[in-house]
Amino acid sequence: MNKEKSCGAVIFTRDEEDLKFVLIKNLEGSYGFPKGHVEDNETEEETALREVKEEVGLDVEIIDGFKTFDVYLAGKGKKTVKTVIYFLATYSNQQLIPQKGEVASIVVLPFKQCLKTLKFKGAKKVLSEAYEYILENDL
């Protein structure tokens, strides 16, 4: 089995006191969070910030204290164990710009709509953990 490590972020904002999350739709049609491979000597946080900027055009602020992960089989024949480290990040008053050739579209939705939109159990777990952290810490 091959192993891959990526980093990304669960991004949220408040819209008139309504909490909303950023989801990206990949070219295959699945929704998830911005993420990508660690390059050179990047830290996990640096990778997450770079990937968010590349995939959705946002300069986000990572929230201290939250870090989770998802592990799944990926690639041809599902022969790669992929571990994705996720941070929690926030933004306000910025335009979302999908990365050409990587991101089909971007949506910003309330928590319950995100849960319905996400297909994979791991992504739903990551979102739920982030949502609980936001509520518990009055973010």
Phi and psi in degrees as GROMACS dihedral restraints (atoms count N, CA, C in turn):
[ dihedral_restraints ]
;  ai    aj    ak    al  type     phi  dphi    fc
    3     4     5     6     1   -83.9    20    10
    4     5     6     7     1   157.2    20    10
    6     7     8     9     1  -126.1    20    10
    7     8     9    10     1   140.5    20    10
    9    10    11    12     1  -133.1    20    10
   10    11    12    13     1   147.0    20    10
   12    13    14    15     1  -126.7    20    10
   13    14    15    16     1   130.5    20    10
   15    16    17    18     1  -128.6    20    10
   16    17    18    19     1   163.5    20    10
   18    19    20    21     1  -136.2    20    10
   19    20    21    22     1   149.2    20    10
   21    22    23    24     1  -160.1    20    10
   22    23    24    25     1  -164.4    20    10
   24    25    26    27     1  -146.5    20    10
   25    26    27    28     1   145.1    20    10
   27    28    29    30     1   -90.9    20    10
   28    29    30    31     1   116.8    20    10
   30    31    32    33     1  -107.8    20    10
   31    32    33    34     1   133.2    20    10
   33    34    35    36     1  -131.9    20    10
   34    35    36    37     1   162.2    20    10
   36    37    38    39     1  -148.8    20    10
   37    38    39    40     1   167.4    20    10
   39    40    41    42     1  -114.7    20    10
   40    41    42    43     1   132.5    20    10
   42    43    44    45     1  -121.5    20    10
   43    44    45    46     1   102.0    20    10
   45    46    47    48     1    50.9    20    10
   46    47    48    49     1    50.2    20    10
   48    49    50    51     1    71.2    20    10
   49    50    51    52     1     5.6    20    10
   51    52    53    54     1   -97.6    20    10
   52    53    54    55     1   126.4    20    10
   54    55    56    57     1   -79.6    20    10
   55    56    57    58     1   128.2    20    10
   57    58    59    60     1  -134.3    20    10
   58    59    60    61     1   151.5    20    10
   60    61    62    63     1  -119.6    20    10
   61    62    63    64     1   149.0    20    10
   63    64    65    66     1   -93.4    20    10
   64    65    66    67     1   125.0    20    10
   66    67    68    69     1  -120.4    20    10
   67    68    69    70     1   143.5    20    10
   69    70    71    72     1  -109.7    20    10
   70    71    72    73     1   148.0    20    10
   72    73    74    75     1  -105.7    20    10
   73    74    75    76     1   122.0    20    10
   75    76    77    78     1   -80.1    20    10
   76    77    78    79     1   175.6    20    10
   78    79    80    81     1   -67.3    20    10
   79    80    81    82     1   -20.1    20    10
   81    82    83    84     1   -84.1    20    10
   82    83    84    85     1    -9.1    20    10
   84    85    86    87     1   101.4    20    10
   85    86    87    88     1     3.0    20    10
   87    88    89    90     1   -93.9    20    10
   88    89    90    91     1   146.0    20    10
   90    91    92    93     1   -96.0    20    10
   91    92    93    94     1   149.4    20    10
   93    94    95    96     1  -170.3    20    10
   94    95    96    97     1  -154.4    20    10
   96    97    98    99     1  -114.9    20    10
   97    98    99   100     1   153.7    20    10
   99   100   101   102     1   -60.8    20    10
  100   101   102   103     1   133.3    20    10
  102   103   104   105     1  -163.3    20    10
  103   104   105   106     1   162.2    20    10
  105   106   107   108     1  -173.3    20    10
  106   107   108   109     1   174.1    20    10
  108   109   110   111     1   -69.0    20    10
  109   110   111   112     1   145.5    20    10
  111   112   113   114     1   -71.3    20    10
  112   113   114   115     1   132.8    20    10
  114   115   116   117     1  -112.8    20    10
  115   116   117   118     1   140.7    20    10
  117   118   119   120     1    45.6    20    10
  118   119   120   121     1  -122.6    20    10
  120   121   122   123     1  -103.2    20    10
  121   122   123   124     1    28.2    20    10
  123   124   125   126     1   -67.5    20    10
  124   125   126   127     1   147.5    20    10
  126   127   128   129     1   -79.9    20    10
  127   128   129   130     1   168.8    20    10
  129   130   131   132     1   -61.0    20    10
  130   131   132   133     1   -42.6    20    10
  132   133   134   135     1   -65.2    20    10
  133   134   135   136     1   -41.0    20    10
  135   136   137   138     1   -61.4    20    10
  136   137   138   139     1   -41.0    20    10
  138   139   140   141     1   -62.3    20    10
  139   140   141   142     1   -46.7    20    10
  141   142   143   144     1   -59.8    20    10
  142   143   144   145     1   -46.1    20    10
  144   145   146   147     1   -62.6    20    10
  145   146   147   148     1   -42.4    20    10
  147   148   149   150     1   -65.0    20    10
  148   149   150   151     1   -45.7    20    10
  150   151   152   153     1   -65.2    20    10
  151   152   153   154     1   -39.7    20    10
  153   154   155   156     1   -60.9    20    10
  154   155   156   157     1   -45.5    20    10
  156   157   158   159     1   -62.1    20    10
  157   158   159   160     1   -44.9    20    10
  159   160   161   162     1   -66.1    20    10
  160   161   162   163     1   -45.9    20    10
  162   163   164   165     1   -82.4    20    10
  163   164   165   166     1   -33.0    20    10
  165   166   167   168     1  -128.2    20    10
  166   167   168   169     1    -0.7    20    10
  168   169   170   171     1    74.8    20    10
  169   170   171   172     1    18.1    20    10
  171   172   173   174     1  -104.2    20    10
  172   173   174   175     1   143.2    20    10
  174   175   176   177     1   -98.1    20    10
  175   176   177   178     1   105.9    20    10
  177   178   179   180     1  -105.7    20    10
  178   179   180   181     1   164.1    20    10
  180   181   182   183     1  -110.3    20    10
  181   182   183   184     1   120.7    20    10
  183   184   185   186     1   -76.6    20    10
  184   185   186   187     1   134.2    20    10
  186   187   188   189     1   -86.3    20    10
  187   188   189   190     1   122.6    20    10
  189   190   191   192     1   -63.6    20    10
  190   191   192   193     1   143.6    20    10
  192   193   194   195     1   100.1    20    10
  193   194   195   196     1   -11.0    20    10
  195   196   197   198     1  -117.1    20    10
  196   197   198   199     1   128.4    20    10
  198   199   200   201     1  -156.7    20    10
  199   200   201   202     1   128.6    20    10
  201   202   203   204     1  -140.6    20    10
  202   203   204   205     1  -179.3    20    10
  204   205   206   207     1  -149.6    20    10
  205   206   207   208     1   163.7    20    10
  207   208   209   210     1  -134.4    20    10
  208   209   210   211     1   139.4    20    10
  210   211   212   213     1  -127.2    20    10
  211   212   213   214     1   131.8    20    10
  213   214   215   216     1  -155.7    20    10
  214   215   216   217     1   166.4    20    10
  216   217   218   219     1   -88.7    20    10
  217   218   219   220     1   134.8    20    10
  219   220   221   222     1  -139.6    20    10
  220   221   222   223     1   177.6    20    10
  222   223   224   225     1    81.3    20    10
  223   224   225   226     1   179.8    20    10
  225   226   227   228     1   -61.8    20    10
  226   227   228   229     1   124.9    20    10
  228   229   230   231     1    71.3    20    10
  229   230   231   232     1    10.8    20    10
  231   232   233   234     1    52.5    20    10
  232   233   234   235     1    45.5    20    10
  234   235   236   237     1  -103.1    20    10
  235   236   237   238     1     9.8    20    10
  237   238   239   240     1  -118.8    20    10
  238   239   240   241     1   126.7    20    10
  240   241   242   243     1   -86.8    20    10
  241   242   243   244     1   113.5    20    10
  243   244   245   246     1  -104.8    20    10
  244   245   246   247     1   125.5    20    10
  246   247   248   249     1  -110.9    20    10
  247   248   249   250     1   125.9    20    10
  249   250   251   252     1  -118.1    20    10
  250   251   252   253     1   122.3    20    10
  252   253   254   255     1   -91.5    20    10
  253   254   255   256     1   128.4    20    10
  255   256   257   258     1  -116.7    20    10
  256   257   258   259     1   137.5    20    10
  258   259   260   261     1  -108.3    20    10
  259   260   261   262     1   168.3    20    10
  261   262   263   264     1  -104.7    20    10
  262   263   264   265     1   132.9    20    10
  264   265   266   267     1  -139.7    20    10
  265   266   267   268     1   156.6    20    10
  267   268   269   270     1  -132.3    20    10
  268   269   270   271     1   159.0    20    10
  270   271   272   273     1  -151.9    20    10
  271   272   273   274     1   166.1    20    10
  273   274   275   276     1  -153.5    20    10
  274   275   276   277     1   148.6    20    10
  276   277   278   279     1    50.4    20    10
  277   278   279   280     1    48.1    20    10
  279   280   281   282     1  -130.8    20    10
  280   281   282   283     1   151.4    20    10
  282   283   284   285     1   -84.8    20    10
  283   284   285   286     1   135.1    20    10
  285   286   287   288     1   -84.9    20    10
  286   287   288   289     1   128.0    20    10
  288   289   290   291     1  -127.0    20    10
  289   290   291   292     1   108.2    20    10
  291   292   293   294     1   -67.6    20    10
  292   293   294   295     1   138.1    20    10
  294   295   296   297     1   -72.1    20    10
  295   296   297   298     1   122.7    20    10
  297   298   299   300     1   -63.2    20    10
  298   299   300   301     1   136.4    20    10
  300   301   302   303     1    82.1    20    10
  301   302   303   304     1    -5.2    20    10
  303   304   305   306     1  -127.0    20    10
  304   305   306   307     1   -41.5    20    10
  306   307   308   309     1  -119.2    20    10
  307   308   309   310     1   120.9    20    10
  309   310   311   312     1   -73.7    20    10
  310   311   312   313     1   -42.1    20    10
  312   313   314   315     1  -163.4    20    10
  313   314   315   316     1   168.1    20    10
  315   316   317   318     1  -129.1    20    10
  316   317   318   319     1   136.8    20    10
  318   319   320   321     1  -126.0    20    10
  319   320   321   322     1   151.5    20    10
  321   322   323   324     1  -124.2    20    10
  322   323   324   325     1   112.4    20    10
  324   325   326   327     1  -133.7    20    10
  325   326   327   328     1   154.4    20    10
  327   328   329   330     1   -64.7    20    10
  328   329   330   331     1   161.5    20    10
  330   331   332   333     1   -50.1    20    10
  331   332   333   334     1   -53.3    20    10
  333   334   335   336     1   -62.4    20    10
  334   335   336   337     1   -37.5    20    10
  336   337   338   339     1   -68.4    20    10
  337   338   339   340     1   -35.8    20    10
  339   340   341   342     1   -62.5    20    10
  340   341   342   343     1   -44.5    20    10
  342   343   344   345     1   -58.8    20    10
  343   344   345   346     1   -39.3    20    10
  345   346   347   348     1   -71.0    20    10
  346   347   348   349     1   -31.6    20    10
  348   349   350   351     1   -78.3    20    10
  349   350   351   352     1   -37.1    20    10
  351   352   353   354     1   -70.7    20    10
  352   353   354   355     1   136.7    20    10
  354   355   356   357     1   -95.4    20    10
  355   356   357   358     1   -37.5    20    10
  357   358   359   360     1   -89.2    20    10
  358   359   360   361     1   139.0    20    10
  360   361   362   363     1   -59.1    20    10
  361   362   363   364     1   -40.5    20    10
  363   364   365   366     1   -62.0    20    10
  364   365   366   367     1   -41.6    20    10
  366   367   368   369     1   -66.4    20    10
  367   368   369   370     1   -38.3    20    10
  369   370   371   372     1   -65.0    20    10
  370   371   372   373     1   -38.5    20    10
  372   373   374   375     1   -63.6    20    10
  373   374   375   376     1   -46.1    20    10
  375   376   377   378     1   -60.9    20    10
  376   377   378   379     1   -46.3    20    10
  378   379   380   381     1   -61.0    20    10
  379   380   381   382     1   -45.3    20    10
  381   382   383   384     1   -62.6    20    10
  382   383   384   385     1   -41.3    20    10
  384   385   386   387     1   -63.5    20    10
  385   386   387   388     1   -42.1    20    10
  387   388   389   390     1   -64.4    20    10
  388   389   390   391     1   -43.9    20    10
  390   391   392   393     1   -61.2    20    10
  391   392   393   394     1   -45.8    20    10
  393   394   395   396     1   -62.1    20    10
  394   395   396   397     1   -40.0    20    10
  396   397   398   399     1   -63.5    20    10
  397   398   399   400     1   -42.6    20    10
  399   400   401   402     1   -60.4    20    10
  400   401   402   403     1   -46.3    20    10
  402   403   404   405     1   -66.6    20    10
  403   404   405   406     1   -44.6    20    10
  405   406   407   408     1   -64.2    20    10
  406   407   408   409     1   -29.2    20    10
  408   409   410   411     1  -106.8    20    10
  409   410   411   412     1    11.4    20    10
  411   412   413   414     1    48.7    20    10
  412   413   414   415     1    48.0    20    10
